[in-house]
Amino acid sequence: MAIRPLDDRIVVKQIEAEEKSAGGILLPDSAKEKPQRAVVVAIGEGARNDEGERLGMSVNVGDEILFGKYAGNEINWNGEDYKILREGEVLALITK
């Protein structure tokens, strides 16, 4: 990937919304909610503390995350849609 986020920012690729409801009903595009799950594809070096030292990141490339509905900025890079978030906008890591 040619995008390198700065400081405590991460680049994520959103996971597509489910095609079926929990009951097995096919959902039309207008009924699908915007996905709030994504896979981390790039991370920055981390924020700096008051002394100028880098703080470590809590997420790694390949992690699956949950984020807020209105978090981040959407971008289109090489025909692909991505979202750039601050690490603080990540609500949770999804573990399997």
C-alpha positions as CSV (number, residue, x, y, z in Angstrom):
1,M,0.0,0.0,0.0
2,A,1.3,3.5,-0.9
3,I,-0.5,5.3,1.9
4,R,1.4,5.8,5.1
5,P,-0.8,7.4,7.8
6,L,0.8,9.9,10.2
7,D,1.0,9.8,14.0
8,D,-1.9,7.9,15.6
9,R,-3.9,7.5,12.4
10,I,-4.8,4.2,10.8
11,V,-6.1,3.2,7.3
12,V,-8.9,0.7,7.2
13,K,-10.9,-1.2,4.6
14,Q,-14.5,-1.6,5.6
15,I,-16.1,-5.0,5.6
16,E,-19.2,-5.2,3.4
17,A,-22.6,-5.2,5.0
18,E,-24.5,-8.5,5.4
19,E,-26.7,-9.5,2.4
20,K,-29.2,-11.3,4.7
21,S,-30.9,-10.5,8.0
22,A,-30.5,-12.8,11.0
23,G,-33.8,-14.4,9.9
24,G,-32.5,-15.2,6.4
25,I,-34.4,-12.4,4.6
26,L,-32.4,-10.8,1.7
27,L,-31.9,-7.1,2.3
28,P,-32.2,-4.5,-0.5
29,D,-29.3,-2.0,-0.8
30,S,-31.5,0.8,0.8
31,A,-32.1,-1.3,3.9
32,K,-28.4,-2.2,4.6
33,E,-26.7,-0.3,7.3
34,K,-23.3,1.3,6.7
35,P,-20.7,-1.2,8.0
36,Q,-18.9,-0.3,11.2
37,R,-16.4,-3.1,10.9
38,A,-13.1,-2.9,9.1
39,V,-9.7,-4.5,8.7
40,V,-6.6,-2.4,9.4
41,V,-4.4,-2.1,6.3
42,A,-1.9,0.5,7.5
43,I,-0.9,2.2,10.8
44,G,1.1,5.3,11.7
45,E,4.0,5.4,14.1
46,G,1.9,6.5,17.1
47,A,1.2,9.8,18.8
48,R,3.9,11.7,20.8
49,N,3.9,12.3,24.5
50,D,4.9,15.6,26.1
51,E,8.6,14.7,26.0
52,G,8.3,13.9,22.2
53,E,8.6,10.2,22.6
54,R,6.4,8.0,20.4
55,L,3.6,6.0,22.1
56,G,2.9,2.6,20.8
57,M,-0.2,1.7,18.7
58,S,-2.9,-0.6,20.1
59,V,-3.8,-1.9,16.7
60,N,-1.8,-3.8,14.1
61,V,-2.1,-4.4,10.4
62,G,-4.6,-7.2,9.8
63,D,-6.7,-6.5,13.0
64,E,-10.4,-6.4,12.6
65,I,-12.0,-3.4,14.4
66,L,-15.3,-1.7,15.3
67,F,-15.5,2.0,15.0
68,G,-18.2,4.7,15.4
69,K,-20.8,5.4,12.7
70,Y,-19.5,8.9,11.9
71,A,-15.8,8.3,12.7
72,G,-13.0,9.0,10.3
73,N,-12.7,10.4,6.7
74,E,-13.5,8.4,3.6
75,I,-11.0,8.3,0.8
76,N,-10.8,6.6,-2.6
77,W,-7.3,5.4,-3.5
78,N,-6.6,3.5,-6.7
79,G,-10.3,2.8,-7.2
80,E,-10.7,1.3,-3.7
81,D,-12.6,2.9,-0.8
82,Y,-10.8,3.3,2.5
83,K,-11.3,5.2,5.7
84,I,-8.7,7.0,7.8
85,L,-9.3,7.1,11.5
86,R,-7.5,8.2,14.6
87,E,-6.6,5.3,16.9
88,G,-8.9,6.9,19.6
89,E,-11.9,6.4,17.2
90,V,-11.5,2.7,17.4
91,L,-14.1,1.3,19.8
92,A,-13.0,-2.3,20.0
93,L,-10.8,-5.1,18.5
94,I,-12.7,-8.2,17.2
95,T,-11.0,-11.4,18.3
96,K,-11.8,-14.8,16.9
